[in-house]
Amino acid sequence: MQWLNTIVETLLARHPEGDIVVSSGVSPSGTYHLGTLREVLTAEIIAAEVRRRGRTARHLHIVDDLDVFRKVPANIDSAWEQYLGMPLCDVPSPDSIDGKSYADYFLQDLLDAIATMGLAIEVVRAHERYRAGAYIGVIETALEKVETIKEVLREISGRELDEQWTPIQVLEQGRIKNRLYRSIDAANKTVAYIGSDGNEAFASYADGHVKLSWRVDWPARWAMLGVHAEPFGRDHATKGGSYDTGKEIVQKVYGAEAPYPVPYHFINRVGETKKMSKSAGNVITAKELLTGLPPEIVWFFLLRSSPDKQLFFGEGETLLRLFDDFAALQAKSDRTESEQQLLELCLLHVDTPVVSNVPFSHLVNTYQASLRNPDQTLQTIARSEYAEVAATQADTIRRELAFIDTWLDRWAPEEMKFSLAEHVEAASFSETEKRLFTLLAEKIAAAPADADGEYFHLALYSLKDELGMQPKEIFSALYRLLIGKTSGPRAGWFLTILSRDWLLGRLSFTI
């Protein structure tokens, strides 16, 4: 957790008094997903660690809902093309509910995620602040210092700005437009500009009809809100990018300091080369994520790597390993200081833990072998090496099984799913395979009651020479007999969790 400690220690040293303000900001232009959650949760954990060290901290999440609706996402009806150019807060909601905007529709997923994870985030709607007049001062300052802003943009970004460039956009006929600014009337809070017809027009900057362009809006926000730290996508952190220009603008125009930068890398699906994208629709939504994963696993996925590391999310083996790694961390008795901090932060906002100390993969297989019956699963675990965990974490295991049930239905790869075969045909097995089942039944009948997976693994291997079969052939035949598939969970362990009576009956069906 060195990355987090470095950020927090720097913030506390720079700002020895008062609240530490951490900001995040997302445009509700489409579905909130795992990639956007990385920004929100990175900001939240910085604020949380500040609080853990005895200081007060606020996390402000800015909803950039006065942004222009630029592109219809893949999951939205193409009829919404008629609203392109409008502010997101004025575009009708895709669910056609009166009074609800496009921005409201997508923001709701984030609000639900915040509630599910028990976070204390202050949500700030940009359009409300603009329309309430909160931006009057920063707009006036920007227009007063247009030449300074131009100079910064030219020198830092290398952009060539023509003489007509201005730091503002105007709301004209319901759409946000770049227009040539002419003058300001501070007394009446209006600006004069050249309208679409070439004539002079006027717009009020006290009620949201004028907004700052992105490269000016961002540093203006820092100054207004007193932001001390902010995560943002690595695309903004490139040389000459919006953070570099914002850092200069906030100093030279607004007389404030830029926040501590926390650029983060993007998240890809396993096997894909492109980042998750709202417009492309290749996302794990916030809602999907938190109905498929417990909050502590979401935290673990994001926090165990520094924000500048690219992450890959997969619903299959990657997720399974994630659960197993977290279970191992919980069960570890000699955790390092960093590991202890990571675990505490993952559980900081969790009132009711969902992940037990039993490996997820073990639970997945046991649950399926127990016909997805939680009571039977717990009974089986109580007979395993995790008997103590079953006794002390029974309620936690039940909650984890509920997530496993969802995962099996929604995300689990077919090769990880199985059920005990209801019927098998004797004719589908060779005489050698039938002999295998007879000999294995004899070994199981003679096995001690506490025989473990290793015992049965060795029992299976001991038959290969006698039968002239390769281990792969033995396991394949056994899986076909038990689950109707050619592969499955670790065979030795699998035999230990099945009812002896059922297993002997199945092995003896050809006799």
C-alpha positions in Angstrom: 0.0 0.0 0.0 3.0 2.3 -0.5 1.2 4.2 -3.2 -1.6 5.2 -0.9 0.7 6.0 2.0 2.8 8.3 -0.2 -0.3 10.2 -1.3 -1.8 10.6 2.1 1.5 11.5 3.9 2.1 14.2 1.2 -1.4 15.6 1.6 -1.1 15.8 5.4 2.3 17.5 5.2 1.1 20.0 2.6 -2.1 20.8 4.4 -1.6 20.5 8.2 -4.9 22.1 9.1 -8.5 21.8 7.9 -10.4 19.3 5.8 -8.6 17.4 3.1 -10.7 17.6 0.0 -10.5 14.7 -2.5 -12.4 15.0 -5.8 -13.5 12.6 -8.5 -15.5 13.5 -11.6 -17.3 11.5 -14.2 -19.5 12.6 -17.1 -22.8 10.6 -17.1 -22.7 10.1 -20.8 -23.3 6.4 -20.5 -23.2 3.5 -18.2 -21.1 3.7 -15.0 -18.8 0.7 -15.1 -15.8 -0.8 -13.4 -13.4 1.6 -15.2 -15.3 4.7 -13.9 -15.6 3.1 -10.4 -11.8 3.0 -10.3 -11.7 6.8 -10.2 -14.5 7.0 -7.6 -13.1 4.3 -5.3 -9.5 5.5 -5.6 -10.7 9.0 -4.4 -12.7 7.4 -1.7 -9.9 5.3 -0.3 -7.6 8.3 -0.2 -10.2 10.2 1.9 -10.7 7.1 4.1 -7.0 6.7 4.8 -6.8 10.4 5.8 -9.7 9.8 8.2 -7.9 6.6 9.6 -5.0 8.9 10.5 -7.2 11.2 12.5 -7.9 14.0 10.1 -11.2 15.0 8.5 -11.6 14.5 4.8 -14.4 15.1 2.2 -14.8 13.2 -1.0 -16.7 15.3 -3.6 -17.9 13.5 -6.7 -18.6 15.9 -9.5 -21.2 14.8 -12.0 -20.3 16.6 -15.2 -23.9 16.7 -16.4 -23.7 20.0 -18.2 -21.3 18.3 -20.7 -22.5 17.9 -24.3 -24.3 14.8 -25.4 -21.8 13.9 -28.1 -22.5 10.3 -29.0 -25.3 7.7 -28.6 -23.9 4.7 -26.8 -24.3 1.2 -28.3 -27.0 0.3 -25.7 -29.2 3.3 -26.4 -31.8 3.7 -29.1 -30.5 5.5 -32.1 -33.6 7.8 -31.8 -31.5 9.7 -29.2 -29.4 11.1 -32.0 -31.9 13.9 -32.1 -30.6 15.2 -28.8 -26.9 15.4 -29.8 -25.4 18.7 -28.8 -27.7 19.2 -25.8 -26.5 19.2 -22.2 -26.7 15.7 -20.6 -28.9 17.1 -17.9 -31.5 18.2 -20.5 -31.6 15.1 -22.6 -34.6 12.9 -21.9 -34.0 9.7 -19.9 -33.8 6.5 -22.0 -36.6 5.0 -19.8 -38.9 7.9 -20.9 -39.8 8.7 -17.3 -41.1 12.3 -17.1 -38.9 14.7 -15.2 -35.9 12.3 -15.4 -32.9 13.2 -17.5 -30.4 11.1 -19.4 -27.9 12.1 -16.7 -30.3 11.1 -13.9 -30.8 7.7 -15.6 -27.1 6.8 -15.7 -26.2 8.5 -12.4 -28.6 6.2 -10.6 -26.3 3.2 -11.0 -23.5 5.1 -9.3 -25.8 6.3 -6.5 -26.9 2.7 -5.9 -23.3 1.5 -5.9 -22.4 4.1 -3.4 -25.3 3.0 -1.1 -24.5 -0.7 -1.5 -20.9 -0.1 -0.6 -21.8 2.2 2.4 -19.7 5.2 1.2 -20.0 8.8 2.4 -19.5 10.6 -0.9 -20.9 14.1 -1.5 -22.4 14.1 -5.0 -22.2 17.5 -6.7 -24.2 18.1 -9.9 -22.4 20.5 -12.2 -25.5 21.8 -13.9 -27.1 22.7 -10.5 -24.0 24.7 -9.5 -23.9 26.5 -12.8 -27.6 27.3 -12.8 -27.4 28.5 -9.1 -24.7 31.1 -10.0 -21.8 29.3 -8.3 -19.6 29.8 -11.3 -20.2 33.6 -11.7 -16.9 34.5 -10.2 -14.7 32.0 -12.0 -16.4 32.8 -15.4 -15.7 36.5 -14.8 -12.1 35.8 -13.9 -11.6 33.6 -17.0 -13.0 36.3 -19.3 -10.8 38.9 -17.6 -7.7 36.8 -18.1 -8.4 35.3 -21.5 -5.0 36.2 -22.8 -3.3 34.5 -19.9 -5.3 31.3 -20.6 -4.4 31.5 -24.3 -0.8 31.8 -23.4 -0.9 28.8 -21.1 -2.6 26.7 -23.7 -0.2 27.6 -26.5 2.9 27.1 -24.4 1.9 23.9 -22.4 -0.3 22.1 -24.9 1.2 23.4 -28.1 -2.2 24.2 -29.4 -2.6 26.9 -32.0 -5.4 29.2 -31.0 -7.0 31.6 -33.4 -7.9 35.1 -32.4 -11.5 34.2 -32.0 -10.9 31.5 -29.3 -12.7 32.0 -26.0 -12.8 30.0 -22.8 -16.6 29.8 -22.8 -19.4 28.0 -24.5 -23.0 29.2 -24.6 -26.4 27.4 -24.5 -28.1 28.5 -27.7 -31.5 27.0 -28.7 -31.1 24.2 -26.2 -27.6 23.2 -27.4 -24.1 24.0 -26.3 -22.2 25.9 -28.9 -18.7 27.4 -29.3 -19.4 31.0 -30.1 -17.2 34.1 -30.6 -17.2 36.1 -27.3 -17.4 39.8 -27.7 -17.9 41.4 -24.3 -19.2 41.0 -20.7 -21.7 43.0 -18.7 -20.8 42.2 -15.1 -23.6 44.3 -13.7 -26.3 42.2 -15.5 -24.2 39.0 -15.5 -24.4 38.6 -19.3 -22.0 38.1 -22.1 -22.3 39.3 -25.7 -21.4 36.9 -28.5 -21.8 36.3 -32.2 -24.8 34.0 -32.7 -25.5 31.4 -35.4 -27.0 34.1 -37.6 -23.9 36.3 -37.4 -25.6 38.9 -35.3 -24.8 39.8 -31.7 -26.6 37.8 -29.1 -26.6 37.7 -25.3 -26.5 35.0 -22.7 -26.6 35.0 -18.9 -23.7 33.4 -17.0 -25.6 33.4 -13.8 -28.1 30.7 -14.7 -26.1 28.1 -16.6 -26.5 29.5 -20.1 -22.7 30.0 -20.2 -20.2 27.3 -19.2 -16.4 27.1 -19.2 -14.7 24.9 -21.7 -13.1 21.7 -20.3 -9.5 22.9 -20.0 -10.7 25.9 -18.0 -13.6 24.4 -16.2 -11.4 21.8 -14.5 -8.9 24.2 -12.8 -11.8 26.6 -12.0 -13.4 23.7 -10.1 -10.2 23.0 -8.2 -10.1 26.6 -7.1 -13.8 26.9 -6.2 -13.9 23.6 -4.2 -10.4 23.8 -2.7 -9.5 20.3 -4.1 -6.3 18.8 -2.6 -6.1 15.5 -4.5 -7.9 14.0 -7.5 -7.6 10.8 -9.5 -8.1 11.1 -13.2 -7.5 8.9 -16.3 -4.0 8.7 -17.6 -5.0 10.3 -20.9 -5.3 13.6 -19.0 -1.8 13.1 -17.6 0.1 13.1 -20.9 2.7 15.8 -21.4 0.8 19.0 -22.4 -2.5 17.3 -21.5 -5.4 18.8 -19.5 -3.7 18.3 -16.1 -0.6 20.2 -17.2 -2.6 23.1 -18.6 -4.9 23.0 -15.6 -2.0 23.2 -13.2 -0.8 26.4 -14.8 -4.3 28.0 -15.3 -5.3 27.4 -11.6 -2.1 29.2 -10.5 -1.9 32.0 -13.0 -5.6 32.7 -13.4 -7.2 31.7 -10.1 -4.3 32.0 -7.7 -4.7 28.5 -6.3 -2.7 25.3 -6.3 -3.4 22.2 -8.4 -4.4 19.1 -6.5 -2.1 16.2 -6.0 -2.4 14.2 -9.2 -3.4 10.5 -9.1 -3.5 9.3 -12.7 -4.9 5.8 -13.1 -4.6 3.3 -15.8 -7.6 1.8 -17.6 -9.3 -1.6 -17.0 -9.7 -4.1 -19.8 -11.7 -7.3 -19.9 -9.4 -10.3 -20.0 -8.5 -11.1 -23.5 -9.5 -7.7 -24.9 -7.0 -5.0 -26.0 -9.3 -2.0 -25.7 -10.4 -0.4 -22.4 -13.9 -0.6 -21.1 -15.9 2.1 -22.9 -19.4 3.5 -22.3 -19.9 4.3 -25.9 -18.7 0.9 -27.1 -20.8 -1.0 -24.5 -18.0 -3.5 -23.6 -18.4 -2.8 -19.9 -19.1 -4.5 -16.6 -21.7 -2.1 -15.2 -21.6 -0.9 -11.6 -24.9 -2.7 -11.0 -23.7 -6.0 -12.5 -20.4 -5.7 -10.5 -22.1 -5.3 -7.1 -24.7 -8.0 -7.7 -22.0 -10.4 -8.8 -19.3 -9.4 -6.3 -19.2 -8.6 -2.6 -17.8 -5.0 -1.9 -14.7 -6.4 -0.2 -13.7 -8.1 -3.4 -14.3 -5.0 -5.5 -12.0 -3.1 -3.1 -9.4 -5.9 -3.1 -9.3 -5.9 -6.9 -8.7 -2.2 -7.1 -6.5 -1.6 -4.1 -3.9 -4.4 -4.3 -2.3 -2.6 -7.3 -1.3 1.0 -7.6 -3.7 3.2 -9.7 -1.1 3.5 -12.5 -1.1 -0.2 -13.1 -3.4 -1.6 -15.9 -5.9 -4.1 -14.6 -7.7 -6.9 -16.3 -11.1 -8.2 -15.2 -12.4 -11.6 -16.1 -15.6 -13.2 -14.8 -14.1 -16.7 -14.9 -10.8 -17.9 -13.6 -9.5 -14.4 -12.9 -12.4 -13.8 -10.5 -12.0 -17.2 -8.9 -8.4 -16.4 -8.2 -9.3 -13.0 -6.8 -11.6 -14.6 -4.3 -9.1 -17.3 -3.4 -6.3 -14.6 -2.9 -8.6 -12.6 -0.6 -9.6 -15.7 1.4 -5.9 -16.5 1.8 -5.1 -13.0 2.9 -7.9 -13.2 5.6 -6.7 -16.6 6.8 -3.0 -15.6 6.9 -1.7 -15.3 10.5 1.6 -13.5 9.8 0.4 -10.7 7.5 2.9 -7.9 6.8 2.1 -4.3 7.7 1.1 -3.6 4.1 -1.1 -6.7 3.9 -2.8 -5.8 7.2 -3.5 -2.3 5.9 -4.9 -3.7 2.6 -7.2 -6.1 4.5 -8.4 -3.4 6.9 -9.2 -1.0 4.0 -11.0 -3.7 2.0 -13.2 -4.3 5.1 -13.5 -0.7 6.2 -16.9 0.0 4.8 -18.2 -3.6 5.2 -20.6 -4.2 8.0 -21.5 -7.8 7.0 -18.5 -9.7 5.5 -19.4 -12.0 2.6 -16.1 -13.7 1.9 -15.1 -16.5 4.2 -11.7 -18.1 4.8 -12.6 -21.1 2.7 -11.1 -20.8 -0.8 -13.7 -19.7 -3.3 -12.8 -22.5 -5.7 -13.4 -25.1 -2.9 -16.8 -23.5 -2.2 -17.8 -23.4 -5.8 -17.1 -27.1 -6.3 -18.6 -28.2 -3.0 -21.7 -26.2 -3.6 -22.3 -27.8 -7.0 -21.5 -31.3 -5.7 -24.0 -30.6 -2.9 -26.7 -29.9 -5.6 -26.4 -26.1 -4.8 -27.9 -26.7 -1.4 -26.4 -24.4 1.3 -27.2 -26.7 4.2 -25.6 -29.7 2.5 -22.7 -27.6 1.5 -22.0 -26.5 5.1 -22.3 -30.2 6.2 -19.7 -31.2 3.7 -17.3 -28.4 4.6 -17.7 -29.4 8.3 -16.2 -32.8 7.3 -13.3 -31.2 5.5 -10.0 -29.4 6.5 -12.1 -26.3 6.8 -14.3 -27.7 9.6 -13.2 -24.9 12.0 -14.1 -22.2 9.5 -17.5 -23.9 9.0 -18.1 -23.7 12.7 -17.1 -20.1 13.2 -18.1 -18.5 9.8 -21.3 -20.4 8.9 -23.3 -17.2 8.3 -20.5 -15.7 6.2 -20.3 -18.9 4.1 -24.1 -18.8 3.5 -23.8 -15.2 2.2 -20.8 -16.2 0.0 -22.8 -19.1 -1.4 -25.5 -16.6 -2.4 -22.9 -14.8 -4.5 -21.6 -18.1 -5.9 -25.1 -19.0 -6.9 -25.4 -15.7 -8.9 -21.9 -16.2 -10.3 -22.7 -19.7 -11.5 -25.8 -18.5 -13.3 -24.3 -15.3 -14.8 -20.6 -15.4 -15.2 -19.0 -18.8 -14.6 -17.4 -20.4 -17.7 -19.0 -23.7 -18.8 -15.9 -25.6 -17.9 -16.2 -24.6 -14.3 -19.9 -25.6 -14.0 -21.1 -29.1 -13.3 -23.9 -31.0 -11.7 -24.0 -34.7 -10.7 -25.2 -36.7 -13.7 -28.7 -38.1 -13.0 -28.4 -41.0 -15.4 -25.5 -42.8 -17.1 -25.5 -45.4 -19.7 -23.5 -48.5 -19.0 -23.0 -49.1 -22.7 -21.1 -45.8 -23.0 -18.2 -47.2 -21.0 -15.6 -49.7 -22.1 -15.0 -53.0 -20.2 -11.7 -51.5 -18.9 -13.5 -48.4 -17.6 -16.1 -50.6 -15.9 -13.2 -52.6 -14.3 -11.8 -49.2 -13.1 -15.1 -48.3 -11.4 -15.2 -51.8 -9.6 -11.7 -51.5 -8.3 -12.2 -47.9 -7.2 -15.4 -48.9 -5.4 -13.5 -51.5 -3.5 -10.8 -48.9 -2.4 -13.4 -46.4 -1.3 -15.4 -49.0 0.7 -12.2 -49.9 2.5 -11.0 -46.3 3.0 -11.0 -44.8 6.5 -13.8 -42.3 7.3 -11.3 -39.4 7.4 -9.6 -40.2 4.1 -8.6 -37.0 2.4 -8.2 -35.9 -1.2 -4.6 -37.1 -1.3 -5.6 -40.5 -0.2 -8.1 -40.9 -3.1 -5.7 -39.3 -5.6 -3.1 -41.9 -4.8 -5.8 -44.6 -5.0 -6.7 -43.6 -8.5 -3.0 -43.5 -9.6 -2.4 -46.9 -8.1 -4.8 -48.4 -10.6 -3.2 -47.2 -13.8 -0.6 -50.0 -14.1 -3.1 -52.7 -13.2 -5.5 -51.5 -15.9 -3.0 -50.3 -18.4 -4.7 -46.8 -18.5 -3.1 -43.4 -18.5 -4.0 -41.0 -15.7 -5.8 -38.8 -18.2 -8.0 -41.7 -19.3 -8.8 -42.6 -15.7 -9.9 -39.1 -14.8 -11.9 -38.7 -18.0 -13.8 -41.9 -17.4 -14.5 -40.9 -13.8 -15.8 -37.5 -14.7 -18.1 -38.9 -17.4 -19.5 -41.3 -14.8 -20.1 -38.6 -12.1 -20.9 -35.4 -13.9 -21.3 -36.3 -17.6 -18.3 -34.3 -18.7 -14.7 -35.2 -19.6 -13.1 -32.9 -17.0 -14.0 -31.4 -13.7 -12.7 -30.5 -10.2 -9.6 -32.2 -8.7 -10.6 -35.8 -8.7 -9.2 -36.9 -5.3 -10.8 -34.0 -3.5 -14.0 -34.4 -5.4 -14.4 -38.0 -4.2 -14.1 -36.8 -0.6 -17.0 -34.4 -0.7 -19.5 -36.8 -2.3 -21.7 -39.0 -0.2 -20.0 -42.4 0.2 -23.3 -44.2 -0.3 -24.1 -42.3 -3.4 -20.6 -42.7 -4.8 -20.5 -46.4 -4.2 -23.9 -46.8 -5.8 -22.8 -44.9 -8.9 -19.5 -46.7 -9.2 -21.3 -50.1 -8.8 -24.1 -49.4 -11.3 -22.5 -51.7 -13.9 -22.0 -54.7 -11.6 
